[in-house]
Amino acid sequence: MISHRTARRVWYVLSGVCMAETVGMLTLAPYWNGGASVGEFHALALFIAAAGVMFLLLASTEPGTALSTRVNRYMFALMGGVAFNVVATWGLWAIGYPMVNGTIQRGLMAENYWLGPVILAYAVVVWMVYRHALAKETKPV
């Protein structure tokens, strides 16, 4: 089994790889296929950046020993990544940045303004549950 320190390094490396991939995709998007799919590339780049945020959150949180604490940690990282993706996609779309995904194609983006803040609030609630479980583990009996 790998140590906590090694796992943390792996999460940081994966986060860095995702962020480098995001920068590369955002840089190459206007030139790929003559710029015909720039909006799709931007949406995919944000998805990869969200995975990078998820890995960063995993690297920066303590795993704990109880199964429930570990599950809450992974749930927090997942929800943090999803919240980043939804908020960043909606924000960039709102300022007119070229973005293409299913919600935008169906014309439903404007009426789904509430989704980002709700997912972000849910990520905060999951973080609070995780921190409470972690504090319970480390509290002397």
N, C-alpha and C positions, 0 to 999 in steps of 0.2 A: 504494500500500500504506500502511496506517495505521501510525503509530509505536507503539512499545512503550508509551509514556506514555499515548497516546490509548486503546489497547486496555485498559490497566489501569483507566483511568477508566470505560470502558464496563462492564467486569466488576464494578466497585464499584457502579455505578448499577444494574445488573441484580440484584445481590445485595440492594441496598436495596429495590428494587421488590418482589422476592420476599418479603422480610421484612415489608414493609408489607402486602402481600397476605395473608400468613399471619396477622398480627395482626387484620386486618379480618375474615378468615374465622372466626377463633376468637371474635371479638367478636359477629359476626352469627349464628353457628351456632344458638344457642338460640332465636333469633327467626325464623329462616327457616323457612317452611312450618310454623309452630307448633311448632318443635323436633322435628319428625318424623324429620329426617335429621341430627341433631346428630353422631352417631358417624361418619357418612360425611364430614361437613364437617371434623371433626377429623382424620381420616385424610388427606383431601385437603390440608388446611392443612400437615400434616407433610411431605407429598410436595413441596409448593411450598417449604417451608422448606429441605428437602434440596437443591432446585435452588439456593436462595440460598446455602447452604453451598458447593455446588460452584462457583458464580460467585465467592464470596469466596476460595476456595482458588486459583482461576485468577488472581485479581487479586493475590494475595499471594505468588505463586511466579514465578520467573524462567523465561522461555520457553526459553532456550538456543538454540543454532544447529543442532545435529544433529537429524535427523528422529527418532531414537530417544529423545532427551531430550524433545522436544516430545510425542511419543506417551506417554511415561511421565508427563509433567506432566498431560496430559489424563486419563490413566488414574487417576492419584492423585486428581485433583479429582472424577472420577466416583465412585470408590470411597469417597472421603470423604463425599460426599453420600449415597450408598447406606447407608453405615455409620451416618450420623446418622439417616436415616429408620428403619432397622431397630431401632437401639438405642432411639431415642426412642419409637417405636410400641410396642415390647415393654415398655419401662419404664412408660409411661403406662397401658397396658393392665393391667400388673401391679398398679398402685396403684388400679385401678378407674375410671380416667378413661374416659368414654364414647368408645369407638373401634369402628369397624366396617370390616373389610376381609375379603377372602376367607379368610385363614387363621383369623381370629377366628370367622367364620361357620361354618367347618367344624370348629371346636373343636380346632384343632391348635396354638394359640399356646403353651400351657404346655409342650408337648414340644419346641418349637423355641427354647428359651432359649439354646442354644449358638450360634445363627446370628449374632446381633449381635456377640459377641466375636470370632468367627471372621472376619467381614467387616471388623471394625475392625483385627484383626491383619493381614489381607491388605492393607488400606489403608496400614498402617505399613510393610509390606514393599515395597509399590510406591513409597512415599515414599522409602525408603532407596535403592532402585534408581535413582529419579529423581535424588536428591541425589548419588549416586555418579557418574552420567553427567554431571551438571552440573559437578561438581568436576573430572572428567577433561577437560572442555572448557576450563575456565578455568585449568588447570594449565599453567605455562610448559613448553615442550618443551626 
